[in-house]
Structure formats: C-alpha cells, structure tokens
Amino acid sequence: MVESSKVRPASVESPKAEPLKVKSVGEKPRVAFIVSHFPVLSQTFVINQATGLLDRGYEVDILTESLEPAGKMHADVEKYGLLERTFVFPVVPRNYLVRLLKGLLLILRYGPRYPRRIFQALNISRLGLRAASLWALFTAVPTLNRPGYDIVHCQFGDLGFRGLLLRDLMRSPAFSSSSPARIAQLIVMFRGFDISAKLKAESNSVYSQLFKQADFFLTNCDFFRQRLLALGCPPDRIRVHYSGLDCDKFEFKPRQLGPDEPVRIAATGRLVEKKGLAYSIQAIAKVAKRYPNVQFDIIGDGPLRAELASLIDALQLGESVHLLGWQNEAGIIHVLNQAHLFVAPSVTAADGNQDAPINVLKEAMALGLPVVSTTHGGIPELVEDTVSGYLVPERDADAIANALVKLIEQPQRWPEMGRAGRAYVEHHYSLSDLNDRLAMLYQQLIDSGSSNSFEGSSGSSPATGPSAGPLTVV
C-alpha cells in the first residue's frame, strides 16, 4: 500500500475543463443518487454534486434510506428544491414474516397502478434471491412513479449492493421511459468508513462481488484508491474524484494578529472519535500554559459532546474552549473568519474508520487559515507540511501543541501559509472543475452503454497516468 504521506497529486497543471452542458438532442440524462441519510449538514459533497449536475442540465433524484428531520440545513437544499427530489426507501424488516406482510401491503397498494414494474421487482427468474427476499420490491417502491435512470450513483460503498439491484431494475423495459430501454450504469463511490471501518467489521472480501458487477468506481483520495486496488478493484474502472469546494463562497483573508488580541483557534467536525478532538483540547491545555488568552472554538455536534465537555471541565478550560454545536455554512464561515489558526487532528478510530482529505480543512485553507492536522488517511494529499500548515502524528497532543506554539510564535508566516493553502485548494479541489469532470464521466458511460467499452481506462495512477486524460482527478 502506498504511504499516504508520500502521495501527492500531480503538480503539472492539466487543461482546465470547459463548463459542460448536456447535449441538446433527446431528453435530459437522469441520475439517481443513493444515500443512507439526507439531508446531512456534514455531507455537503452530496449536495454540491447534485446541484452541480442540475446546473449542467441533468435530472437528479436522491434516494435515501432515511429522511432527516427538519433543522439546520445547507441553503442549497431549499434553493434547488432538493427535498422535492428526495424519495425514501421503505425499511426492509429483518423478520421475514413481517417483511412478507409488509411486502403484500406494498403489492396491494402499488400493484394496480404499476403492474409491470411490480412484476419485474418480483421476477425471481431474472433477479433470483433478490426478488425472493423482497429486497427488489422494497428498492423499487420509491421509483415506481419516476422515469428510468441512466446513472445510478451510490455515494458510499456500503450502498453498492442496493445500487446493483436498482441498476438491474432500471435495465428492465418496465422501468425505462425511453425506447430502446436505457442501459443504466452503476457508479459506486468510496469515501472513508466504507473502505476502512466496514472492512474491519466484516472482511476484506466484502466488496468482491461488487467489484465484478458494478460499472465504475470512484474514491475521494489516492490513499483509498490504493486500498481498493489491493482488495481487487479493477484498475481500469476506478478513478480518484475529490470532494470539491466552491472557493467563491470562501473569501480569502490574510491572517494577522493585532496587539493584545487573543489567538483564536477553530475546529469543525462531528464529535466522534475519528475527528480526534480530545487531543486538540489536551493540546490547548498545554498551549494555554504559555499563552493563557488562547481561545478554541469547536463547531459540530455528535455522540462525544458530553465526554468532550467533561474533558474541558477537568482541564479547567471553560473560559478558553467553546463547543458551539452545529452551524450552517454561513455560521461556519463567520466563526472561521474570526479565527487565526485551524486544527483538524483526525485519528484512526478503534473500529478502523479513517478520513479522506476532509472538507473542513479545505474550507479553512480557502479562507486563508494556516492549519495543523495529522498524517492520517488522505489528509497528506491536501495539507503540504510546513507550506500550508503542519502535519503531526495521530493521537499526539504534545505534537499538536508544539505545532500550534510554532505558529503562534511566527505570526509573520500566517499570510504566506494561508495563500499557499488557498492556491492548493483552488488548483486541486475546484468544485466547478470537478463537477464538469463528473458530468464528463457520466456522459462517457452513457454513450458507451457499457463500462467494458469505456475509453481512457488504464492501470495508471489517477494522479499521474497519462491515459486518464481529462479525468486525471475526476
């Protein structure tokens, strides 16, 4: 496996992709995103891709296993009417008798209106156990009154098998509104826990069948791409596709420290073990001994909130460390605009969960904040050590504290490091460019009708492989 600290995207600039629009001939291509929960504030990558595709003339539906309760949400959810495009899979009961009874109710409810589609979802000769177990029926329900899909895009790898089932349903004439029937294509995206914690919980062979049957694979960093290749993912059907950032929403601000101004440090993320926030709080306790006016704002919420609050009290940091809870994008930008430094001390969780280049780091770097993070997962593909900030080992509060002290004692370097971070994010993580490349991949898969004839595939690294062409970092 390639060491993450050594993996760097190519420094040679590739030609900038022109903004893409769907071809004017025929109906708009239709895309189904499959997610576990929607909308989720911490999953802006789903919203960014959906809105980017809508802007490019695609039709996008979001199929979710759980619709999240109303609350703080990304502004684009309302702006683009994404909730009106969201459809919920019925829960599949574990008890087969309960499942059978619920399935009969679904057949009675929808069978008279959609007989051909219900028949296909129950077609054991075509779908085998997936139909006999009624999984096909429960998967088909939210799509019964929808046109067929050209692309089924699973946003996480553990949803890939449901994606396979939906793709196979879409390849039936009963689910296609076009003639001849669409040859739906399945793309499976791997983002973090699905290629780390899930492997530890189950086995390294958990995706073996998925690798054989899905049409294309994406992952959000080369660290996870190398892992997927080691597990047997076909090298000619996988690309790195970073989670992009709309840098126009994040106005660059050189960081400067005014006379007698407290140093303000910020962190953003779910309050879970993987984010390593306990180590940053411990580091702040050490920093505060030398700089007692330091302030640390933590944006986010999660199951470890009470535990982190207790740690703050135990270290007598109540005046210095503040748990701000969830904020929307505007709230996050407001807090980060007041900060001088940013910390993201990600760690490998006990269950094996790991991070890619996390969006909160991209946001901080786009705003001009020098950062402190860890040599963890895909983060070294984003943070250039000593250039845009510092990388330290995981679970090392002393190292985090030393890096913060080094930055506090060199405020003259903040503008330079901030500019380097902003430039790196603009060059490698432009949301517009990445959405163009995703649309390009969709169109190539649709045009080919089969991933086996997809052009431009090879075993070369997506960061350096010449054959990848404009999809080098899709």
N, C-alpha and C positions, 0 to 999 in steps of 0.2 A: 504494500500500500504506500502511496506517495505520502511523505510527511507534509502536513498541512502548512507548516511554517515555510516550506520551500516552494509551494505552489503559487505562482503569480500569473495573472492574465498577461497576454502579450502586450509589450509596450509599443509595438508598431501600430499606428492608427489605421483602422480599416476604413474603407469608403463609407461615408455617412449615408444611411439608407434614406431614400426619399419617402415622405409620408405616403402610406399605401391606402388605396381605396378599393373596395370590392369592384370587380368588373361589372359593367353596367348591363351586360347581357344576362337574362334569366333572373330568377328570384335570388334574394339575399341568402348567402350561406347561413345555416343555422347551427348554433353551438349550444351544447348543454354542459354547464359546469356541475360537477358532483362534489359536494362538500358535506362535512359532518354537522356543522352548525353555521347559521347565518341569521343576521349579520353579526360579526365579531370585530370589536374595535382593534384587537391586536392582529387581525388578518387583513390588513389593508391591501395586501397583494392580490387578493381575490377581487376586491372592489376595483382596484386600479386596472386589472386586466379586463374585467367586464366592461367598464366604462370606455377603456381604450378601444375595444372591439366594436362597441356601439358607435363610437365616433368614426370608425373606419367602415361602417356600413353593414356590419354583421348583426344578426339577430341572436340574442343571448338569453337563455333561460338558466336559472340557478335551481338545481335540485338538491335539497338538503334533507338530512335525517332529523334535524331539529331546528325549528324556528325560534330564535332567541327572543325573550320578552322585550317589549319596548323600553327604551332607555337611551343613554348616550350612544350616538352612532355617528359614523362618518357622514359629512354633509352630502357627499355624492350619492348616498343611498336614496335620499329624498330627491335630489336634483335629477337623477336619472330614472326615478321610479323603479328602483331595483326590487323593492318588496312586491311590486305588482308582477315582476318577472320571476318570483320565487315560488316554488312548489315543493310540498313536503311529502317524503316517502312515508307511508303508513308503517308503524312499528311492527316488526315481524316477531310475534310471540315465540318464546323459546319452547313452551309446551306445545307439542304438535297438535293435540286435540283442540286447544284454544286457537291455535293457528288455523286449523281446518274450519272451525266455526266462524272465525273472522273472515277467512277466505270465502266461505259460502255467502256471507253477507255482502262482500265486495262484488261477487259474481252476480248476485241478485240485484244489486244497486246499479252496476255499470254494464252488465251483460246485454240488456235490451238496447242500450244506446250505442255500444261499441262491440258488437258481437264478434267481428273479425279479429279485433285486437285482443279481446279476452281469450278467444280461441287460440291465438298464437302464443299468448302467455301461459296457456295450459297444455301446449303441444309437446307431450313427452317424447315423441319420436324425433323432434327437432332439438329440444332443449334438455332432454334427459332428466336427471335428478333435479336440476334447477327448476324445472316445471313441476315435477312431482312433489318437491318440498315446498312449493308455492312461493318460493323466492321470486320467480319471474313475475308472478301475478302482483305481488306487493311492489316490485320495482316498476312495473308498467303503469300502475294507477295514476301517478301524477302526470303522465304523458298521454293519457288516453284522449284528451281533447286538444292535444298540441300537434302541430305538423312534425314530421320526422326531423332528425338531426343529421347534419353532415359530419360534425365533430362531436365526440363525447370526450370531455377533458376532466379527468379526475384530479383534483387539486392536491390530493395526498395519496401516497402509495397504498395505504391500507384500504382505500376505497376502490382499488383497481379491479377486484373481482366483481363488485357490483357494476362497475363500468363495463366490464366484459359482457355481462348479462344485458345491460341496456344497449350496448352496441349491437349485439346479436339480435335483439328485438328490433332495432332500427333497420337492420338489413332485411327484415321481412317486408314484403309489399304492403302488408296491412298497416304498418306504421309509417310508411313513406307517402308523402303527398305528391311526389314527383314521379315522372314516368320517363325512362325506367326507374325502378326503385333505387334510392340512394345506396351507395356502398359506404356506410358510416365508418369513420376511422376513430380509433381509441388512442388517446394520449394520456399517459399516466405521469404525474409529477411527483417527485420525491423532495421533501423539504426539511426533514430533521428527525423527529421521533420515529417516523415510519421507516427510516433506514438506520436507526440506532436502537432506541428502546424496544421497538417491536421485534427486532432480531433477537435481543437478549431474552425477551419474554417468550418467544416461540422458538424459532430456529433459523439458521442461515439459509434454509431451503424454502422458506415461507413464500417466496415470490417466484419459485422455479417455473410453475405453470404460467404465471403472468408474463414472464419473460418470453415464453414461447408464443403466446397468443395475442398480446397487445400489439398495436401497430407502431407506436413510437413512445419514447421515454424522455422526460426532461428532469433535470435536477438543478438546484439553485446554487451549487458551488462545485468546484472540481474535487474537493475533498470527498463529497458524497458520490460523485461520478466514479472515482477510483474504487470506492467500496462496492458500488453496483456492478462494475466490471468484474471485480473479484468474486462476486456472487453468481456471475454467469449472465448478466445482462448483455445482449448482443451489441458489440461496439458500433455497428453500422446503424443502430436505431436509437442512439442516445445523444443528447446534447446538453450542455450547460445553458440554462436560461436564468439569469439573475433576476431577483425581485427588484424592479426599478423604482425610481423616485422621481417625482415631478419637482425638480430643483427650483422652478419658478415660484413654487409655494413657500420656499425656504430662503428668505433674503439673507445673503451673506453679510456678516457683521464682524469686523476685526475685533478681537477681544483685548481689552485694556483694563488695567486695574487702577482705579482712582485713589487719591490719597485717603488713608484711613478707611477705605472701602473693604468690607469683609469679602473674602474669597468665597464665591458661590459655586458649588459643585452639584451636578444633576445626574440622575439616572432614570431610565424609563424601562418598564418591562413588567410582565406578570410576576407576582410574588410567589415564585416556585423555586425549587432547589436549583434547577438548571441555570437560572439567572445569577446565582452566586452573590446575592445582595447582602447576605450576612457578612461576607468577607469585606465588602466595601464599608459596611457600618463599623466593623472592627478596625479597618484601616483609618476611618475618620477619627476614631477614638485616639489612635496614635498620632495622627496629624494635629489634632486639637491640642495636644500637649505642647506643641511648638507654636501653633497658630490658633489660639483659643477662639478667635472670632470667625472661624471657618463655618460655613453653612452648607448643608447637604439636603437637597430636595429629591425625594423618590416619587416618581409618577407611576401609578399602577396599583393593582389590587390582586388578590389571589389567596389561596389557602394558607400561606405562611404569614399573613398580615399580623395575626396575634403574636406569633413567635418572634417576628422581627420587632414588633412594638415592645415586647418583653426584653429583648436584647438591648434596645435603645434605652430603656429604663435602667437595666442592670449596669450599663456603661455610663449612666448619668449624662446622656446626650440629648435630653428632651429639649434643650434650648438650641441645639445645633442640627439635629436630624428631624426631618418632617416627612411623614407619609401622607402624600397628597391625594391618593386614590386615583381612579380612572379619570382621564381627561380626553376630550375630543382633540382633533388635530390642531384646532386653533388654541386650545388650552395648553397643549404640549409646546407649541411654538412660543407662546407667551412665557412659559416657565424657562425654556431653554434660552430665550433672548435675554433673560436676566442673569444667566449663568456665565461663568468664565471657563469652566472645565467640565468634562463629561466622563463618566466611568461606566463600563459595561463588563463586569467580571464573570463572564459565563464559565460554567464548570460542567463536566460530565456528571450527570445525576446518577444516583445509586441504581436506577433502572436502566442506565445506559443512554439516556436521552442526551442529544447533542444539538448544538446550534450551527446554522449556516452563517454567512455574513448578515447579521441581523439589521433590520430596517431602522431600529432606533439609533444605531451607530451611523448609518447613512444620513439620517435626519440631522443628527448633531454635527457631523462633519460638513454637511451642506450649509449649515448655519454659521460655520467658522469656529467651532469649538475644538480645541485640542482634546484628545481622548486618551483614556487609559483602558486597555482591555487585555484579554488573555490569549495565549497561544492555544486556542481551542477550536476544534471543528474547522469551519470555513472562514473564521474571522481573520486569519493572516492573509486571506485573499483580498481583504478590504483595507485593513489598517497597515500602513507602512511604518514599521518600528523606527523610532527616532525622527521620522519625517512628518507624519500627521499626528503622532502621539507615541505612546509606549505600549509594548506588549510584555506581559509578565506571565509567570506560570499560574496554572489554575490553583485555587484554594490557598493562596499565599497572601494573607493580609499584610504582612511586612513588605512584600514586594509592591503591592498596590500603594501602600503608604509612602514608600520610598519614591515611587514614580510621581505621586501627587506632590510630594515635597519638592522634587526636582523641578516640576512645572511651576509650582508656586514661587520658587526662588529664581525662576527665569521668565518673568512675565514679558520680557522683550521678545521672546521666541513665539509667543502666542499668535500674533498675526501671521507670521510665516507658516506655522504649522496649520493654522486654520485655512490659509489659502491653499496649501498642499492637499488638505483633506477635501476641500470643496472641488478642486480641479480633478481629483481622482474619482469622486462620485459622479461628477458631470461626464467624465470620459467613459467610465465603465458601467454606470448604472442609470443612464438616461431612460426614464420611463417611456418617452415617446419613441426612441430608437428601439427599445426592447419590445414595445407593443407592435411596432412595424414588423419586426423580425418574427414575432409570434404569428401575426397575420400572414406573413410570407410562408411560414411553415404550414399553417392551416391550408393555404391555397395550394401549395405543392402536394400535400397529402390528398386533398380533394381532387385535384387534377389527375393525380396518378391512379386514384381508385384503389391503390394497394400499396402498403408500405414497402413491399418487396421490390417495387419499381421506383422507389423514391430516389431521386438523383442527389448526388453530392455527398453520399454517405461513405465513411471510411472509418478505420480504427484509429485515426489520428486524434490527438488531444484537441478538445474544442478551443483551447486557448492558443494552440499553435498550428493545428493541422491545416495545411493549405487547401485541402479539398473541401473544407467546410464552407468556404466562400463567405457570403453574407450572413451565414448562420453560425459564424465562429463563436459568438457569445449570444445565442438567441434567448 
